[in-house]
C-alpha cells in the first residue's frame, strides 16, 4: 500500500464505513426491511470489511496472531454472551417496559420522547441518554470486586481485534443492556431509533477493538474509539480505569475519566495486570467469576519467579 493510500485509510476508513453503515441502516428500515434484519445485514457486512482490513493495515503486527485460541472463545461470546442475553431480556420485559412507558407518558400528559425532531438528532439524544447508564455500570464494574469478576472476562483479552468486541460474560452483557436500553424504551423511543442505536453500538464496538491503524483526530472528543479504548485495556490500573464510554466519550469528559495522552503510544501488552494465568476458553470464562479465588491463585502461580 502506498503512503498516500495508507494516509487515506488511516483517516478515512472509519468515517466512511461507520457513517455509511448508519446511512444504509436508515435506508433499509425506511425501505420496509425488518429493523432486526437490517441491523444484522449491515453489521455482518461491516464485520467482513473491518476483519479483512486488519490484514492490510494493522496497528500492531503482534495482535494479528491468535493467543491461546482466543478467536474460538470470542466467537462463542459474540453469539452466546453478547447477542443472546439481550434477546432473552427483551422477550421477558418488553411488555412490562412498554406498559410502563405508556403510563409515564399518560402521567406527564405528553410523550417523553421527542418523536418530531429529525431522526439523526433522536439518535444523538439516544446515545447521550443510554451512555449515562452504560457509563456508570461500566465504571462500577472496575471499582467493585464482585462486578469486576464479571467484567474481567472482557479484560482478559491479550490482544485487541474486531471479534473480541463480543468478549463479555453474559451477566456483564445483561447489566450493560439494562443500563443502556431500558431508559430508551421507558422514554418511548421508537423502533427506528432503537434499531439504529443497536447498529451504531455493533459497528462502533468492532471498530473500538479493531487492530487497525486508524486515526480520528478531533472526533476523539466525540467517539470512544480505538485510540482511547486501547488505554482502557492497559495493565496499569491508573490507565485502565478510564475511558468508560461504550460509544461516545461525553460522560467521560463530564466526569473527568477521558484519557488520551499525547506524549506516548498506547500499550501493546494488554490484559489483566498480575493475572497472566486467567483461564482461556469459553466455558472457563463463564465459570471464572464464580471460582474467583482459584482463578487468582492460578494467576499468581503463572507469574515468573521473582526470587
LOVODO-761678 format. One record per residue: x, z, y of N, C-alpha, C in turn. Coordinates in steps of 0.02 Angstrom, whole numbers, padded with zeros to 5 digits, always signed. Example, Ala and Ser with C-alpha at 12.3 -4.5 7.8 and 13.67 -1.06 7.14 Angstrom:
2
+00660+00390-00284+00615+00390-00225+00660+00390-00165
+00642+00354-00112+00684+00357-00053+00645+00394+00002
***
This chain:
307
+00042+00000-00060+00000+00000+00000+00044+00000+00062
+00031-00045+00109+00071-00050+00170+00059+00011+00214
+00105+00022+00261+00099+00080+00306+00035+00077+00347
+00015+00016+00368-00047+00009+00406-00108+00026+00363
-00107+00002+00301-00163+00017+00256-00167+00092+00241
-00109+00124+00234-00108+00197+00223-00138+00234+00282
-00120+00211+00342-00147+00243+00403-00222+00235+00407
-00246+00175+00392-00318+00163+00394-00355+00204+00342
-00325+00210+00282-00355+00251+00230-00357+00324+00251
-00301+00348+00277-00294+00418+00295-00347+00440+00346
-00360+00397+00395-00405+00416+00449-00475+00387+00441
-00483+00335+00402-00548+00303+00399-00588+00312+00336
-00555+00333+00281-00589+00336+00217-00646+00387+00217
-00633+00447+00241-00685+00499+00241-00745+00480+00283
-00736+00463+00348-00797+00446+00387-00834+00386+00360
-00798+00336+00334-00832+00277+00308-00874+00294+00247
-00846+00330+00200-00882+00346+00138-00936+00399+00151
-00918+00451+00188-00966+00506+00199-01027+00483+00238
-01017+00453+00296-01074+00431+00335-01110+00372+00303
-01072+00331+00266-01103+00278+00228-01149+00305+00174
-01129+00360+00142-01170+00391+00090-01234+00419+00120
-01229+00452+00177-01289+00480+00209-01336+00423+00230
-01307+00369+00257-01349+00312+00276-01383+00281+00216
-01347+00275+00161-01376+00247+00101-01432+00292+00074
-01421+00357+00078-01472+00405+00055-01536+00398+00095
-01529+00393+00162-01588+00386+00205-01625+00321+00188
-01587+00266+00181-01617+00201+00166-01655+00201+00100
-01625+00232+00048-01657+00232-00018-01720+00275-00018
-01717+00334+00013-01776+00378+00014-01832+00345+00053
-01816+00317+00110-01867+00284+00151-01890+00218+00119
-01850+00192+00073-01870+00132+00037-01913+00146-00024
-01930+00209-00034-01975+00227-00088-01943+00259-00149
-01877+00267-00149-01843+00298-00205-01860+00373-00208
-01863+00400-00268-01868+00472-00276-01806+00505-00244
-01815+00557-00204-01757+00590-00174-01704+00610-00224
-01725+00635-00283-01677+00657-00334-01638+00597-00361
-01671+00542-00373-01638+00483-00399-01590+00454-00346
-01613+00452-00284-01571+00426-00230-01508+00467-00221
-01515+00533-00221-01457+00577-00214-01410+00568-00273
-01437+00564-00333-01395+00555-00393-01357+00490-00392
-01390+00435-00372-01358+00369-00372-01302+00366-00321
-01315+00391-00261-01263+00389-00209-01206+00435-00226
-01221+00495-00252-01169+00542-00270-01124+00514-00325
-01153+00483-00375-01114+00453-00430-01069+00398-00403
-01094+00356-00359-01054+00302-00330-00995+00331-00291
-01008+00385-00252-00954+00416-00214-00902+00449-00259
-00925+00477-00315-00879+00508-00363-00830+00456-00390
-00855+00397-00407-00812+00344-00431-00762+00323-00378
-00784+00319-00316-00741+00297-00262-00687+00349-00246
-00708+00412-00242-00661+00466-00225-00612+00477-00282
-00638+00482-00343-00594+00493-00401-00544+00436-00410
-00567+00374-00400-00521+00318-00406-00469+00317-00351
-00489+00336-00291-00443+00335-00233-00388+00387-00239
-00400+00440-00278-00347+00489-00288-00286+00458-00322
-00297+00406-00360-00241+00372-00394-00200+00330-00345
-00231+00312-00289-00199+00266-00241-00158+00304-00189
-00188+00357-00159-00153+00393-00107-00165+00469-00114
-00132+00500-00164-00141+00572-00174-00105+00613-00120
-00132+00672-00107-00099+00717-00061-00038+00748-00093
-00045+00770-00156+00011+00798-00194+00014+00762-00262
+00070+00734-00278+00076+00699-00343+00070+00749-00401
+00091+00812-00390+00087+00862-00443+00015+00878-00462
-00032+00866-00416-00102+00879-00430-00135+00823-00469
-00099+00769-00480-00128+00712-00516-00131+00724-00591
-00090+00770-00616-00087+00784-00688-00132+00843-00706
-00171+00838-00761-00213+00894-00783-00173+00957-00796
-00204+01014-00786-00173+01079-00800-00215+01115-00853
-00185+01128-00910-00218+01165-00964-00287+01136-00979
-00291+01070-00981-00355+01037-00998-00410+01051-00948
-00393+01059-00884-00442+01081-00835-00501+01034-00826
-00490+00968-00835-00544+00921-00822-00603+00931-00870
-00589+00953-00931-00643+00965-00979-00687+01023-00956
-00654+01077-00935-00691+01135-00910-00729+01117-00846
-00697+01079-00801-00729+01061-00738-00788+01015-00748
-00784+00971-00797-00840+00927-00813-00900+00968-00839
-00885+01016-00882-00939+01060-00907-00969+01101-00851
-00925+01127-00807-00951+01166-00749-00996+01123-00705
-00976+01061-00694-01015+01017-00649-01086+01010-00673
-01095+00998-00739-01162+00986-00765-01199+01051-00782
-01164+01099-00812-01198+01159-00837-01198+01217-00788
-01147+01221-00744-01143+01278-00699-01164+01262-00628
-01157+01198-00608-01172+01180-00539-01239+01143-00532
-01255+01099-00577-01317+01061-00572-01377+01097-00604
-01366+01132-00659-01421+01162-00696-01452+01223-00662
-01413+01274-00640-01444+01333-00610-01491+01319-00552
-01474+01274-00503-01522+01260-00450-01588+01232-00476
-01584+01190-00528-01646+01161-00555-01690+01215-00586
-01658+01262-00620-01696+01317-00651-01727+01360-00597
-01688+01378-00546-01713+01420-00491-01770+01384-00455
-01761+01319-00443-01813+01281-00408-01877+01280-00448
-01872+01269-00513-01932+01265-00555-01969+01332-00556
-01933+01386-00556-01963+01453-00560-01992+01475-00493
-01959+01456-00438-01976+01486-00373-02011+01440-00324
-02014+01375-00338-02038+01328-00287-02110+01344-00265
-02153+01362-00312-02222+01378-00295-02226+01438-00249
-02190+01491-00266-02191+01552-00226-02162+01539-00156
-02106+01503-00154-02074+01490-00090-02118+01445-00045
-02149+01395-00075-02193+01352-00036-02252+01391-00009
-02280+01435-00051-02335+01477-00028-02314+01523+00029
-02253+01551+00022-02227+01595+00075-02216+01556+00140
-02194+01493+00134-02183+01452+00193-02249+01438+00228
-02301+01423+00190-02367+01411+00219-02392+01474+00254
-02383+01531+00221-02405+01594+00251-02368+01609+00316
-02302+01597+00316-02264+01610+00377-02287+01565+00434
-02299+01502+00420-02322+01455+00471-02391+01476+00498
-02436+01497+00452-02502+01519+00473-02499+01582+00515
-02453+01627+00497-02445+01689+00535-02420+01675+00605
-02372+01630+00611-02344+01613+00676-02392+01569+00715
-02432+01530+00680-02479+01485+00713-02451+01417+00727
-02394+01402+00698-02362+01336+00707-02310+01327+00653
-02290+01265+00643-02237+01251+00594-02171+01281+00618
-02135+01313+00573-02071+01343+00591-02015+01291+00593
-02027+01234+00563-01976+01182+00560-01994+01125+00609
-01947+01103+00649-01961+01050+00699-01965+00981+00668
-02020+00966+00634-02027+00902+00598-02026+00842+00646
-02042+00854+00710-02048+00798+00756-01983+00772+00784
-01928+00808+00775-01865+00785+00803-01833+00735+00755
-01786+00693+00779-01754+00643+00735-01724+00674+00672
-01726+00635+00618-01703+00660+00554-01631+00684+00556
-01588+00649+00593-01517+00668+00596-01510+00738+00628
-01553+00753+00678-01550+00820+00709-01577+00873+00662
-01627+00854+00622-01653+00901+00572-01598+00918+00521
-01559+00867+00502-01505+00878+00454-01452+00924+00483
-01434+00914+00545-01385+00957+00578-01411+01029+00581
-01475+01038+00600-01505+01104+00601-01505+01136+00532
-01520+01095+00481-01520+01121+00412-01451+01147+00393
-01399+01112+00415-01331+01133+00399-01315+01201+00432
-01332+01208+00495-01317+01270+00531-01355+01328+00500
-01419+01317+00484-01461+01370+00455-01436+01389+00385
-01427+01339+00342-01408+01352+00273-01338+01382+00267
-01293+01359+00311-01224+01383+00307-01217+01456+00326
-01264+01483+00364-01260+01554+00382-01264+01597+00319
-01315+01584+00277-01321+01621+00215-01263+01607+00168
-01244+01544+00162-01189+01524+00118-01124+01557+00140
-01112+01559+00205-01051+01589+00232-01045+01662+00209
-01100+01700+00217-01096+01771+00202-01094+01785+00127
-01128+01744+00087-01123+01751+00014-01050+01739-00007
-01020+01685+00019-00952+01668+00001-00903+01721+00025
-00912+01745+00086-00866+01795+00112-00871+01860+00073
-00931+01881+00056-00939+01943+00017-00908+01937-00052
-00908+01876-00079-00876+01866-00144-00801+01877-00141
-00771+01867-00084-00700+01879-00075-00685+01952-00058
-00734+01988-00033-00722+02055-00008-00745+02110-00055
-00783+02093-00107-00808+02144-00153-00791+02125-00225
-00761+02171-00262-00733+02155-00327-00784+02128-00376
-00844+02158-00379-00893+02136-00428-00912+02063-00416
-00920+02044-00353-00936+01974-00337-00875+01930-00346
-00815+01958-00332-00754+01918-00342-00744+01899-00415
-00767+01941-00460-00761+01924-00531-00795+01857-00546
-00852+01845-00514-00887+01781-00523-00849+01725-00489
-00829+01737-00427-00801+01684-00386-00729+01667-00407
-00696+01712-00442-00627+01700-00463-00623+01639-00508
-00677+01623-00542-00678+01564-00586-00661+01502-00544
-00690+01496-00485-00676+01439-00442-00603+01438-00420
-00578+01496-00403-00509+01500-00377-00457+01499-00432
-00478+01498-00495-00429+01495-00549-00399+01425-00556
-00427+01376-00521-00400+01308-00523-00328+01307-00499
-00285+01274-00538-00214+01270-00520-00197+01206-00483
-00247+01165-00472-00238+01105-00430-00307+01089-00402
-00307+01051-00347-00370+01029-00318-00378+00954-00329
-00435+00934-00353-00453+00863-00362-00528+00860-00361
-00556+00801-00356-00627+00793-00341-00674+00830-00389
-00656+00834-00454-00702+00861-00503-00708+00937-00501
-00655+00972-00477-00663+01045-00477-00703+01070-00418
-00735+01024-00382-00787+01045-00334-00845+01077-00371
-00850+01064-00437-00904+01092-00477-00884+01153-00517
-00822+01176-00510-00799+01234-00550-00825+01300-00518
-00883+01321-00540-00912+01383-00517-00946+01417-00577
-00942+01483-00579-00981+01520-00628-01055+01508-00611
-01098+01499-00661-01169+01484-00646-01203+01538-00603
-01182+01601-00609-01211+01654-00566-01186+01646-00494
-01125+01623-00486-01099+01607-00420-01141+01551-00389
-01153+01499-00427-01194+01443-00404-01263+01466-00383
-01293+01510-00424-01360+01534-00410-01363+01572-00344
-01314+01616-00333-01313+01654-00271-01304+01609-00210
-01258+01561-00217-01246+01513-00162-01309+01472-00149
-01343+01451-00201-01402+01409-00193-01457+01448-00156
-01467+01510-00176-01517+01552-00143-01500+01561-00069
-01437+01576-00054-01417+01586+00015-01423+01523+00057
-01410+01466+00027-01412+01402+00064-01482+01374+00071
-01518+01370+00016-01579+01329+00013-01643+01367+00027
-01648+01429+00006-01710+01467+00016-01731+01469+00090
-01684+01481+00137-01705+01481+00208-01736+01415+00230
-01710+01358+00205-01737+01293+00224-01809+01285+00198
-01821+01306+00136-01888+01300+00107-01936+01346+00142
-01915+01407+00157-01959+01455+00190-01977+01433+00261
-01930+01399+00294-01944+01374+00361-01986+01310+00360
-01994+01280+00301-02037+01222+00295-02002+01155+00303
-01936+01152+00292-01901+01089+00297-01930+01040+00246
-01937+00977+00266-01968+00927+00223-01922+00904+00167
-01951+00871+00116-01912+00849+00058-01856+00800+00077
-01867+00759+00128-01815+00712+00151-01754+00751+00175
-01766+00804+00213-01711+00844+00241-01674+00880+00185
-01711+00909+00138-01680+00945+00082-01640+00897+00038
-01665+00836+00029-01629+00786-00012-01565+00766+00023
-01567+00753+00087-01506+00733+00124-01457+00791+00128
-01483+00852+00133-01440+00911+00132-01402+00914+00065
-01438+00901+00010-01407+00902-00056-01354+00848-00062
-01368+00789-00033-01320+00734-00036-01258+00751+00005
-01268+00778+00065-01212+00799+00107-01167+00847+00069
-01199+00898+00038-01162+00950+00003-01122+00921-00056
-01153+00876-00093-01120+00847-00152-01060+00804-00133
-01070+00759-00085-01015+00714-00066-00961+00752-00029
-00981+00796+00016-00931+00836+00053-00891+00880+00006
-00924+00909-00044-00888+00952-00092-00834+00915-00129
-00848+00852-00149-00796+00813-00183-00738+00798-00136
-00753+00780-00074-00701+00767-00025-00662+00831-00010
-00696+00887-00007-00665+00951+00011-00611+00970-00040
-00621+00952-00102-00574+00970-00155-00529+00912-00177
-00542+00852-00150-00507+00793-00173-00432+00795-00158
-00394+00768-00204-00321+00762-00195-00308+00696-00158
-00329+00693-00096-00322+00633-00055-00283+00648+00008
-00240+00603+00027-00202+00610+00089-00244+00583+00147
-00292+00624+00168-00336+00604+00223-00331+00655+00279
-00346+00633+00340-00344+00675+00400-00410+00668+00437
-00430+00723+00469-00492+00721+00508-00481+00731+00583
-00423+00758+00602-00411+00769+00673-00463+00815+00703
-00495+00796+00759-00544+00839+00792-00605+00855+00748
-00618+00814+00698-00675+00828+00654-00665+00891+00612
-00602+00916+00611-00590+00980+00577-00622+01038+00613
-00649+01027+00672-00688+01078+00707-00762+01073+00690
-00780+01025+00649-00850+01017+00627-00855+01027+00552
-00817+00988+00515-00822+00990+00441-00772+01041+00413
-00794+01076+00361-00750+01122+00325-00717+01082+00269
-00674+01036+00288-00648+00986+00242-00582+01007+00210
-00551+00959+00175-00493+00974+00133-00435+01007+00170
-00423+00986+00232-00367+01014+00269-00375+01089+00280
-00437+01112+00289-00450+01184+00295-00455+01216+00226
-00489+01181+00180-00505+01213+00116-00445+01224+00073
-00392+01185+00080-00332+01197+00040-00302+01264+00057
-00309+01286+00119-00284+01353+00137-00328+01407+00104
-00391+01392+00095-00437+01440+00062-00417+01452-00010
-00382+01405-00041-00359+01413-00110-00288+01439-00115
-00260+01461-00059-00193+01490-00060-00190+01552-00104
-00132+01564-00134-00124+01625-00174-00114+01687-00130
-00102+01677-00065-00095+01733-00018-00163+01753+00007
-00180+01818+00000-00246+01841+00018-00262+01829+00092
-00213+01838+00135-00224+01830+00207-00242+01757+00224
-00219+01710+00185-00236+01640+00196-00299+01620+00157
-00307+01647+00098-00364+01630+00056-00430+01658+00082
-00428+01715+00115-00489+01745+00141-00506+01715+00210
-00510+01650+00213-00526+01613+00273-00566+01550+00253
-00591+01515+00303-00624+01450+00292-00678+01455+00238
-00728+01497+00250-00781+01508+00201-00835+01455+00202
-00836+01414+00254-00888+01364+00259-00888+01315+00201
-00946+01301+00173-00951+01253+00118-00953+01181+00144
-00984+01171+00202-00991+01104+00229-00968+01097+00301
-00984+01146+00342-00962+01146+00411-00927+01211+00425
-00884+01211+00477-00846+01271+00492-00875+01309+00552
-00938+01296+00569-00970+01326+00627-00966+01402+00624
-00986+01431+00568-00988+01505+00564-00918+01534+00556
-00871+01496+00529-00801+01519+00529-00775+01525+00600
-00793+01478+00642-00773+01481+00712-00806+01541+00746
-00871+01551+00734-00908+01606+00765-00879+01674+00745
-00864+01681+00680-00841+01747+00655-00765+01752+00649
-00729+01704+00674-00656+01708+00678-00619+01700+00613
-00648+01663+00565-00613+01655+00500-00589+01583+00489
-00594+01541+00539-00566+01473+00532-00490+01478+00535
-00456+01442+00489-00383+01447+00484-00354+01379+00470
-00317+01352+00516-00283+01288+00507-00219+01288+00548
-00165+01318+00521-00102+01322+00559-00072+01253+00569
-00042+01244+00626-00012+01179+00643+00063+01177+00630
+00092+01234+00611+00165+01237+00603+00189+01229+00532
+00143+01219+00484+00164+01211+00415+00109+01175+00375
+00128+01149+00318+00083+01113+00274+00046+01161+00228
-00012+01141+00202-00049+01185+00156-00010+01195+00091
-00024+01248+00055+00014+01263-00006-00001+01214-00063
+00051+01195-00099+00043+01153-00157+00028+01195-00219
+00057+01255-00222+00044+01301-00276-00017+01343-00258
-00070+01336-00295-00132+01372-00280-00154+01411-00342
-00209+01446-00335-00235+01486-00391-00248+01557-00369
-00247+01603-00416-00259+01673-00402-00192+01709-00403
-00170+01732-00345-00105+01766-00342-00100+01824-00390
-00047+01826-00429-00036+01881-00477-00076+01875-00541
-00114+01819-00550-00154+01811-00610-00143+01742-00640
-00082+01726-00659-00069+01660-00689-00099+01652-00758
-00118+01708-00789-00145+01705-00857-00221+01702-00858
-00253+01683-00803-00326+01678-00803-00348+01631-00858
-00398+01649-00897-00417+01609-00955-00437+01538-00936
-00421+01491-00979-00440+01421-00969-00496+01404-01017
-00535+01353-01001-00589+01332-01044-00656+01358-01019
-00708+01319-01030-00774+01334-01002-00802+01401-01027
-00802+01410-01093-00830+01472-01122-00792+01533-01097
-00726+01527-01092-00685+01583-01067-00701+01598-00994
-00715+01546-00955-00733+01557-00885-00799+01595-00879
-00847+01578-00922-00911+01612-00920-00904+01686-00938
-00859+01701-00983-00851+01770-01006-00807+01812-00961
-00762+01780-00923-00711+01816-00884-00738+01872-00840
-00792+01861-00801-00816+01916-00757-00839+01978-00795
-00858+01969-00858-00886+02024-00897-00833+02059-00941
-00773+02032-00942-00718+02065-00978-00658+02068-00930
-00673+02091-00870-00626+02087-00814-00561+02125-00827
-00567+02186-00855-00506+02225-00866-00459+02189-00915
-00489+02156-00965-00448+02118-01012-00416+02058-00980
-00452+02024-00936-00425+01966-00900-00367+01987-00857
-00374+02043-00822-00321+02067-00778-00259+02085-00819
-00270+02119-00876-00213+02139-00918-00176+02077-00945
-00214+02028-00967-00183+01967-00993-00143+01932-00939
-00169+01934-00878-00135+01902-00823-00069+01937-00807
-00070+02003-00810-00009+02041-00798+00044+02026-00851
+00021+02018-00913+00068+02002-00966+00098+01933-00957
+00062+01889-00922+00087+01821-00911+00138+01816-00855
+00142+01869-00814+00190+01869-00760+00262+01870-00787
+00309+01837-00754+00379+01838-00777+00408+01907-00773
+00453+01922-00818+00487+01987-00819+00527+01997-00755
+00511+02051-00718+00545+02064-00655+00605+02111-00662
+00617+02134-00723+00671+02182-00733+00739+02149-00731
***
